[in-house]
Amino acid sequence: MNFKKSIIIMFGAATLMFACGQDDSEQGDSYYAQGQYEQAVSSYDSYLEKSPRNVKALYNRGRAHEELGNLEQAEADFKKALEHDSKNVQVMMSLSNLYQKQKNHSAALLYADYATETSGAPAMANFLKARALHQLGNTDEALQEYSAAIKADKGFAQAYHYRGVLKLGTKNKRGGCDDLKQAVSMGYAPAQSALDKYCN
């Protein structure tokens, strides 16, 4: 599903931006970029033996574990990173995304909410909060958060798509179809099938 791919790409890019700049962690970053996640974990393990409080290495190892499907280890790394840097929005969003994958929408909402309350949070924080609210059936709040994501990033095609789907679900066909058309115009392919199905 493109939502998942987009989230993976976003967090993958964040992992590369979090490059730690030292031997084993740099090697871990290189392995991660090549999709060699087991080797990345091993390199981060070696680095963290020497620097166990390094937030970037903990975060990056968590992302590698997540790619391997080791969600419990990923969660542990993200939480440990957050212990050492309680205002780290990227880690909060990663925890929210991780819980979303596990269909633990209440926990996903909790960490997305923490992220949105942190100064300088990106539009993705509002989007993740909206997705959790959407899954929990909090329609009005979800619409507000999708709109906040769009306000923060006018080119956020996924937010238009999901807001459009939510509007359709609340019988706002015109608003929903307008959002889907906007998402399609931005090149977000999944919106086309929804547009064809509900707006013709």
Backbone as JSON, one array per atom type, in Angstrom:
{
  "sequence": "MNFKKSIIIMFGAATLMFACGQDDSEQGDSYYAQGQYEQAVSSYDSYLEKSPRNVKALYNRGRAHEELGNLEQAEADFKKALEHDSKNVQVMMSLSNLYQKQKNHSAALLYADYATETSGAPAMANFLKARALHQLGNTDEALQEYSAAIKADKGFAQAYHYRGVLKLGTKNKRGGCDDLKQAVSMGYAPAQSALDKYCN",
  "N": [[0.85, -1.19, 0.0], [0.55, 2.28, -0.76], [0.62, 4.24, 1.24], [2.04, 3.0, 3.31], [4.46, 2.56, 2.01], [5.27, 5.18, 1.58], [5.59, 6.11, 4.19], [7.67, 4.44, 4.99], [9.7, 5.32, 3.27], [9.94, 7.97, 4.15], [10.8, 7.65, 6.85], [13.05, 6.18, 6.38], [14.65, 8.03, 5.04], [14.97, 9.82, 7.11], [16.51, 8.26, 8.79], [18.92, 8.16, 7.39], [19.58, 10.86, 7.53], [20.1, 10.99, 10.17], [22.65, 10.07, 10.45], [25.39, 8.88, 12.24], [28.1, 9.44, 12.2], [30.42, 8.1, 13.04], [32.68, 5.35, 13.07], [31.45, 2.35, 13.45], [28.75, 3.07, 13.5], [28.49, 4.57, 11.19], [29.02, 2.58, 9.34], [26.82, 1.02, 9.85], [24.81, 2.76, 8.94], [25.42, 2.73, 6.24], [24.97, 0.04, 5.57], [22.23, -0.03, 6.14], [21.21, 1.74, 4.19], [21.62, 0.21, 1.96], [19.82, -1.76, 2.27], [20.55, -3.88, 3.82], [19.72, -5.01, 6.47], [20.17, -6.7, 8.7], [22.95, -6.71, 8.92], [23.24, -4.02, 9.41], [22.04, -3.76, 11.95], [23.86, -5.27, 13.45], [26.18, -3.69, 13.22], [25.3, -1.33, 14.48], [24.88, -2.41, 17.01], [27.51, -2.93, 17.83], [28.51, -0.32, 17.93], [26.86, 0.82, 19.88], [27.6, -0.56, 22.14], [29.78, 0.83, 22.98], [28.81, 3.41, 23.13], [26.2, 3.69, 24.65], [24.12, 5.5, 25.05], [23.6, 6.91, 22.81], [21.47, 8.63, 20.89], [20.92, 8.8, 18.14], [22.06, 6.46, 17.06], [20.6, 4.53, 18.46], [18.03, 5.1, 17.48], [18.41, 4.59, 14.73], [19.11, 1.88, 14.79], [16.72, 0.89, 15.75], [15.07, 1.45, 13.54], [16.2, -0.27, 11.65], [15.64, -2.73, 12.86], [12.86, -2.58, 12.69], [12.46, -2.73, 9.93], [13.21, -5.36, 9.58], [11.14, -6.62, 10.71], [11.21, -7.01, 13.39], [9.53, -6.0, 15.67], [9.23, -5.63, 18.43], [11.85, -5.23, 19.33], [12.44, -2.95, 17.88], [10.61, -1.15, 19.01], [11.63, -1.08, 21.63], [14.14, 0.12, 21.2], [13.39, 2.62, 20.14], [11.99, 3.68, 22.33], [13.99, 3.8, 24.23], [15.68, 5.63, 23.01], [14.03, 7.85, 23.17], [13.94, 8.21, 25.89], [16.41, 9.34, 26.33], [16.28, 11.61, 24.83], [13.83, 13.45, 25.1], [12.33, 15.19, 23.57], [12.42, 14.51, 20.95], [11.1, 14.58, 17.95], [11.12, 12.98, 15.65], [11.57, 10.4, 16.65], [9.28, 10.1, 18.22], [7.33, 10.11, 16.19], [8.07, 7.82, 14.83], [7.52, 5.87, 16.74], [4.73, 6.21, 16.86], [4.02, 5.45, 14.25], [4.92, 2.81, 14.29], [3.21, 1.64, 16.21], [0.84, 2.01, 14.85], [1.13, 0.2, 12.77], [0.88, -2.1, 14.24], [-1.72, -2.03, 14.86], [-2.41, -0.81, 17.21], [-3.99, 1.59, 17.98], [-4.56, 3.5, 19.92], [-2.12, 3.85, 21.31], [-0.63, 4.7, 19.15], [-1.86, 7.13, 18.66], [-1.23, 8.47, 21.04], [1.61, 8.92, 20.88], [1.78, 10.33, 18.49], [0.36, 12.55, 19.21], [2.03, 13.6, 21.2], [4.11, 14.32, 19.49], [2.92, 16.32, 17.85], [2.59, 18.31, 19.69], [5.07, 19.27, 20.11], [7.39, 21.8, 19.55], [7.97, 22.96, 16.27], [7.22, 20.66, 14.92], [6.77, 18.5, 12.09], [4.46, 18.38, 9.25], [3.82, 15.7, 8.95], [3.49, 14.72, 11.53], [0.95, 15.65, 12.32], [-0.49, 14.29, 10.39], [-0.06, 11.58, 11.09], [-1.3, 11.6, 13.56], [-3.91, 12.17, 12.75], [-4.46, 9.83, 11.26], [-4.48, 7.89, 13.3], [-6.61, 8.83, 14.88], [-8.65, 8.63, 12.98], [-8.76, 5.84, 12.64], [-9.67, 5.18, 15.15], [-12.19, 6.15, 15.08], [-12.78, 8.78, 15.63], [-14.01, 11.07, 14.09], [-14.41, 13.92, 13.63], [-12.2, 15.12, 14.91], [-10.15, 13.84, 13.53], [-10.51, 14.87, 10.94], [-9.82, 17.53, 11.46], [-7.1, 17.24, 12.06], [-6.05, 16.15, 9.67], [-6.53, 18.38, 8.09], [-4.87, 20.21, 9.37], [-2.39, 19.1, 8.76], [-2.36, 19.49, 6.02], [-2.48, 22.26, 5.93], [0.01, 22.86, 6.97], [1.63, 21.75, 5.06], [1.14, 22.26, 1.93], [1.42, 20.62, -0.26], [0.88, 18.02, 0.46], [-0.07, 15.24, -0.57], [-1.06, 12.71, 0.28], [-2.41, 13.37, 2.62], [-4.55, 14.87, 1.61], [-5.79, 12.8, 0.2], [-6.55, 10.91, 2.25], [-8.11, 12.57, 3.85], [-10.12, 13.14, 2.03], [-11.26, 10.58, 1.67], [-12.24, 10.19, 4.24], [-14.1, 12.29, 4.38], [-15.9, 11.42, 2.44], [-16.87, 9.2, 3.76], [-18.34, 10.43, 5.71], [-20.49, 11.37, 4.42], [-20.01, 13.66, 2.97], [-19.87, 14.22, 0.03], [-19.14, 16.0, -2.05], [-17.0, 17.53, -0.93], [-15.26, 15.45, -0.32], [-14.71, 14.35, -2.86], [-13.51, 16.55, -4.07], [-11.14, 16.71, -2.56], [-9.97, 14.25, -3.25], [-9.58, 14.62, -5.99], [-7.69, 16.64, -5.86], [-5.56, 15.25, -4.67], [-5.04, 13.39, -6.71], [-4.24, 15.14, -8.73], [-1.81, 15.82, -7.75], [-0.36, 13.63, -8.19], [-0.75, 11.35, -6.63], [-1.3, 8.15, -6.75], [-3.12, 6.13, -5.51], [-5.4, 7.61, -4.95], [-6.79, 7.85, -7.3], [-8.25, 5.48, -7.82], [-10.15, 5.56, -5.77], [-11.41, 7.91, -6.48], [-12.53, 7.21, -8.97], [-14.27, 5.22, -8.13], [-16.08, 6.45, -6.3], [-16.79, 8.99, -7.16], [-17.91, 9.36, -9.67]],
  "CA": [[0.0, 0.0, 0.0], [1.42, 3.44, -0.92], [0.79, 4.94, 2.52], [3.13, 2.34, 4.02], [5.7, 2.84, 1.28], [5.64, 6.58, 1.81], [6.09, 6.2, 5.56], [8.98, 3.78, 5.01], [10.65, 6.22, 2.61], [10.17, 9.12, 5.02], [11.61, 7.29, 8.0], [14.36, 5.78, 5.86], [15.4, 9.26, 4.8], [15.34, 10.36, 8.43], [17.61, 7.44, 9.29], [20.15, 8.62, 6.75], [19.88, 12.19, 8.05], [20.57, 10.78, 11.53], [23.93, 9.37, 10.4], [26.06, 9.18, 13.49], [29.4, 10.04, 11.94], [31.54, 7.38, 13.64], [32.95, 4.04, 12.48], [30.42, 1.31, 13.37], [27.44, 3.64, 13.17], [28.54, 4.91, 9.76], [28.88, 1.31, 8.61], [25.4, 0.65, 9.99], [24.05, 3.61, 8.02], [25.69, 2.25, 4.88], [24.22, -1.22, 5.42], [20.8, 0.3, 6.1], [20.91, 2.34, 2.89], [21.67, -0.86, 0.96], [18.79, -2.75, 2.59], [21.17, -4.99, 4.55], [19.29, -4.59, 7.8], [20.81, -7.51, 9.74], [24.31, -6.18, 9.09], [23.1, -2.7, 10.03], [21.81, -3.98, 13.38], [25.13, -5.72, 14.03], [27.07, -2.52, 13.32], [24.79, -0.45, 15.54], [25.15, -3.1, 18.28], [28.92, -2.68, 18.19], [28.66, 1.09, 18.29], [26.13, 1.1, 21.12], [28.36, -1.1, 23.27], [30.69, 1.9, 23.41], [28.04, 4.65, 23.35], [24.83, 3.17, 24.81], [23.11, 6.56, 25.16], [23.58, 7.67, 21.56], [20.09, 8.64, 20.41], [20.87, 8.55, 16.7], [22.33, 5.05, 16.82], [19.44, 3.79, 18.95], [16.95, 5.3, 16.52], [18.72, 3.9, 13.48], [18.99, 0.43, 15.01], [15.28, 0.62, 15.81], [14.53, 1.43, 12.17], [16.66, -1.51, 11.02], [14.82, -3.8, 13.44], [11.52, -2.46, 12.13], [12.51, -3.27, 8.56], [13.33, -6.82, 9.69], [9.92, -7.14, 11.34], [11.46, -7.2, 14.82], [8.85, -4.81, 16.17], [9.48, -5.43, 19.86], [13.18, -4.63, 19.46], [12.32, -1.58, 17.37], [9.92, -0.37, 20.05], [12.56, -0.89, 22.76], [15.15, 1.1, 20.8], [12.76, 3.94, 20.03], [11.67, 4.17, 23.67], [15.26, 4.14, 24.88], [16.11, 6.89, 22.39], [13.17, 8.91, 23.69], [14.37, 8.44, 27.28], [17.6, 10.19, 26.3], [15.95, 12.85, 24.12], [12.37, 13.41, 25.25], [11.68, 16.1, 22.62], [12.79, 14.08, 19.6], [9.86, 14.38, 17.2], [11.27, 11.85, 14.72], [11.39, 9.17, 17.42], [7.85, 10.03, 18.56], [6.57, 9.72, 15.0], [8.39, 6.42, 14.54], [6.72, 5.06, 17.66], [3.34, 6.27, 16.41], [3.92, 4.63, 13.05], [5.09, 1.41, 14.7], [1.96, 1.2, 16.85], [-0.18, 1.96, 13.8], [1.33, -1.09, 12.1], [0.41, -3.15, 15.15], [-3.14, -1.74, 15.09], [-2.58, -0.27, 18.55], [-4.26, 2.97, 17.55], [-4.5, 4.39, 21.08], [-0.71, 4.17, 21.51], [-0.22, 5.49, 17.98], [-2.38, 8.48, 18.9], [-0.49, 9.07, 22.14], [2.91, 9.42, 20.45], [1.55, 11.37, 17.47], [-0.06, 13.74, 19.96], [3.26, 14.17, 21.76], [4.87, 14.95, 18.41], [2.28, 17.56, 17.4], [2.72, 19.31, 20.74], [6.47, 19.68, 20.18], [7.67, 22.94, 18.66], [8.63, 22.65, 15.01], [6.82, 19.36, 14.39], [6.39, 18.56, 10.68], [3.09, 18.03, 8.89], [3.64, 14.26, 9.12], [3.01, 14.47, 12.89], [-0.51, 15.82, 12.26], [-1.03, 13.21, 9.56], [-0.07, 10.35, 11.89], [-2.36, 11.77, 14.57], [-5.18, 12.03, 12.03], [-4.67, 8.41, 10.92], [-4.87, 7.18, 14.52], [-7.97, 9.27, 15.23], [-9.5, 8.06, 11.95], [-8.94, 4.42, 12.96], [-10.42, 5.1, 16.4], [-13.55, 6.62, 14.83], [-12.94, 10.18, 16.04], [-14.08, 11.68, 12.77], [-14.22, 15.37, 13.6], [-10.8, 15.42, 15.25], [-9.32, 13.36, 12.42], [-10.61, 15.87, 9.87], [-9.04, 18.7, 11.88], [-5.66, 16.94, 11.97], [-5.7, 16.1, 8.24], [-6.49, 19.77, 7.61], [-3.66, 20.83, 9.92], [-1.26, 18.6, 7.98], [-2.42, 20.16, 4.71], [-2.13, 23.67, 6.15], [1.45, 22.93, 7.18], [2.3, 21.32, 3.83], [0.1, 22.32, 0.88], [1.64, 19.57, -1.25], [0.78, 16.73, 1.14], [-1.11, 14.54, -1.34], [-1.67, 11.65, 1.09], [-3.37, 13.97, 3.55], [-5.74, 15.14, 0.81], [-6.44, 11.52, -0.1], [-7.22, 10.35, 3.43], [-9.19, 13.47, 4.25], [-11.19, 12.92, 1.07], [-11.93, 9.31, 2.0], [-13.0, 10.41, 5.47], [-15.26, 13.12, 4.03], [-16.88, 10.55, 1.76], [-17.47, 8.36, 4.8], [-19.27, 11.23, 6.51], [-21.53, 11.82, 3.47], [-19.65, 14.93, 2.34], [-19.35, 13.73, -1.24], [-18.48, 17.06, -2.82], [-15.72, 17.82, -0.29], [-14.41, 14.28, -0.47], [-14.28, 14.25, -4.26], [-12.56, 17.64, -4.31], [-9.85, 16.32, -1.98], [-9.41, 13.17, -4.06], [-9.09, 15.24, -7.23], [-6.45, 17.35, -5.52], [-4.52, 14.23, -4.48], [-4.72, 12.86, -8.04], [-3.5, 16.17, -9.46], [-0.46, 15.84, -7.19], [0.3, 12.39, -8.58], [-0.91, 10.28, -5.65], [-2.05, 7.16, -7.52], [-4.26, 5.47, -4.86], [-6.58, 8.46, -4.94], [-7.52, 7.68, -8.55], [-9.24, 4.42, -7.74], [-11.25, 6.05, -4.94], [-12.12, 8.91, -7.28], [-13.31, 6.47, -9.96], [-15.32, 4.44, -7.46], [-17.06, 7.21, -5.54], [-17.05, 10.37, -7.62], [-18.41, 9.4, -11.07]],
  "C": [[0.89, 1.24, 0.0], [1.62, 4.23, 0.35], [1.98, 4.34, 3.25], [4.45, 2.62, 3.34], [6.19, 4.25, 1.56], [6.2, 6.76, 3.21], [7.48, 5.6, 5.65], [10.03, 4.69, 4.39], [10.98, 7.4, 3.51], [11.09, 8.77, 6.18], [12.98, 6.79, 7.56], [15.24, 6.99, 5.61], [15.84, 9.88, 6.11], [16.49, 9.56, 9.02], [18.93, 7.89, 8.69], [20.55, 10.0, 7.26], [20.44, 12.08, 9.47], [21.94, 10.1, 11.56], [24.83, 9.82, 11.54], [27.48, 9.69, 13.32], [30.56, 9.33, 12.6], [31.51, 5.94, 13.17], [31.77, 3.07, 12.35], [29.06, 1.88, 13.01], [27.39, 4.06, 11.71], [28.37, 3.66, 8.91], [27.43, 0.84, 8.69], [24.53, 1.45, 9.05], [24.19, 3.12, 6.58], [24.92, 0.96, 4.61], [22.72, -0.93, 5.3], [20.41, 0.83, 4.72], [20.88, 1.28, 1.78], [20.61, -1.94, 1.22], [19.33, -3.97, 3.31], [20.95, -4.76, 6.05], [19.93, -5.41, 8.93], [22.23, -7.02, 10.0], [24.27, -4.81, 9.75], [22.91, -2.85, 11.54], [23.1, -4.38, 14.07], [26.1, -4.56, 14.22], [26.62, -1.57, 14.42], [25.01, -1.07, 16.91], [26.56, -2.8, 18.75], [29.12, -1.25, 18.65], [28.04, 1.38, 19.65], [26.76, 0.45, 22.34], [29.28, -0.03, 23.85], [29.93, 3.17, 23.79], [26.55, 4.3, 23.52], [23.74, 4.24, 24.87], [22.98, 7.37, 23.87], [22.2, 7.55, 20.9], [20.01, 8.27, 18.93], [21.09, 7.07, 16.39], [21.18, 4.18, 17.31], [18.28, 3.88, 17.97], [17.2, 4.49, 15.25], [18.65, 2.38, 13.64], [17.52, 0.04, 15.1], [14.66, 0.54, 14.43], [14.95, 0.16, 11.44], [15.86, -2.7, 11.56], [13.41, -3.77, 12.85], [11.46, -3.03, 10.72], [12.58, -4.8, 8.56], [12.08, -7.45, 10.29], [10.09, -7.43, 12.81], [10.85, -6.02, 15.58], [9.07, -4.56, 17.65], [10.84, -4.78, 20.09], [13.18, -3.19, 18.97], [11.69, -0.67, 18.42], [10.87, -0.06, 21.21], [13.61, 0.16, 22.42], [14.57, 2.5, 20.73], [12.48, 4.52, 21.43], [12.94, 4.58, 24.42], [15.8, 5.45, 24.32], [15.32, 8.05, 22.97], [13.5, 9.22, 25.16], [15.53, 9.44, 27.32], [17.36, 11.52, 25.59], [14.43, 12.94, 24.04], [11.62, 14.31, 24.28], [11.95, 15.71, 21.17], [11.54, 13.69, 18.81], [9.96, 13.18, 16.27], [11.05, 10.52, 15.43], [9.92, 9.0, 17.8], [7.02, 9.55, 17.36], [6.84, 8.27, 14.63], [7.63, 5.49, 15.47], [5.25, 5.06, 17.25], [3.12, 5.37, 15.2], [4.02, 3.15, 13.38], [3.81, 0.87, 15.32], [0.81, 1.14, 15.85], [-0.09, 0.63, 13.06], [0.77, -2.24, 12.93], [-1.07, -3.01, 15.48], [-3.42, -1.36, 16.55], [-2.78, 1.24, 18.38], [-4.23, 3.96, 18.72], [-3.05, 4.81, 21.36], [-0.18, 5.01, 20.36], [-0.66, 6.94, 18.16], [-1.57, 9.19, 19.98], [0.83, 9.69, 21.65], [2.79, 10.46, 19.33], [1.15, 12.67, 18.15], [1.14, 14.41, 20.61], [4.03, 14.92, 20.68], [4.25, 16.28, 17.99], [2.41, 18.68, 18.43], [4.15, 19.85, 20.87], [6.73, 20.76, 19.14], [8.42, 22.48, 17.42], [8.26, 21.31, 14.4], [6.39, 19.48, 12.94], [4.93, 18.16, 10.46], [2.8, 16.55, 9.1], [3.13, 13.93, 10.52], [1.49, 14.61, 12.94], [-1.15, 14.7, 11.46], [-1.12, 11.92, 10.36], [-1.14, 10.42, 12.98], [-3.73, 11.59, 13.92], [-5.48, 10.57, 11.71], [-5.12, 7.62, 12.14], [-6.3, 7.55, 14.93], [-9.0, 8.67, 14.27], [-9.81, 6.6, 12.3], [-9.77, 4.23, 14.23], [-11.85, 5.62, 16.27], [-13.82, 8.03, 15.3], [-12.92, 11.07, 14.81], [-13.77, 13.18, 12.76], [-12.77, 15.76, 13.89], [-9.86, 14.98, 14.13], [-9.33, 14.35, 11.27], [-9.78, 17.11, 10.2], [-7.55, 18.45, 11.7], [-5.21, 16.77, 10.51], [-5.59, 17.52, 7.69], [-5.26, 20.5, 8.13], [-2.42, 20.38, 9.16], [-1.2, 19.3, 6.63], [-2.05, 21.64, 4.84], [-0.62, 23.83, 6.29], [2.24, 22.57, 5.93], [1.25, 21.21, 2.72], [0.24, 21.22, -0.17], [1.52, 18.17, -0.7], [-0.37, 15.92, 0.53], [-1.81, 13.46, -0.52], [-2.71, 12.21, 2.05], [-4.66, 14.34, 2.83], [-6.52, 13.85, 0.55], [-7.23, 11.01, 1.1], [-8.33, 11.26, 3.95], [-10.38, 13.31, 3.31], [-11.97, 11.66, 1.36], [-12.78, 9.48, 3.26], [-14.24, 11.27, 5.21], [-16.33, 12.29, 3.33], [-17.61, 9.69, 2.78], [-18.45, 9.1, 5.68], [-20.32, 11.91, 5.62], [-21.26, 13.21, 2.89], [-19.01, 14.59, 0.98], [-18.59, 14.81, -2.0], [-17.09, 17.36, -2.25], [-14.74, 16.67, -0.46], [-13.86, 14.15, -1.88], [-13.3, 15.36, -4.62], [-11.18, 17.29, -3.77], [-9.19, 15.21, -2.8], [-8.86, 13.7, -5.37], [-7.77, 15.97, -6.99], [-5.3, 16.36, -5.36], [-4.08, 13.65, -5.82], [-3.87, 13.86, -8.82], [-2.05, 16.28, -8.98], [0.29, 14.54, -7.47], [0.19, 11.25, -7.59], [-1.87, 9.23, -6.21], [-3.22, 6.51, -6.8], [-5.54, 6.3, -4.86], [-7.42, 8.26, -6.2], [-8.59, 6.62, -8.46], [-10.43, 4.83, -6.86], [-12.09, 7.07, -5.7], [-13.03, 8.23, -8.3], [-14.5, 5.76, -9.31], [-16.44, 5.3, -6.89], [-17.5, 8.51, -6.15], [-17.51, 10.45, -9.08], [-19.93, 9.42, -11.09]]
}
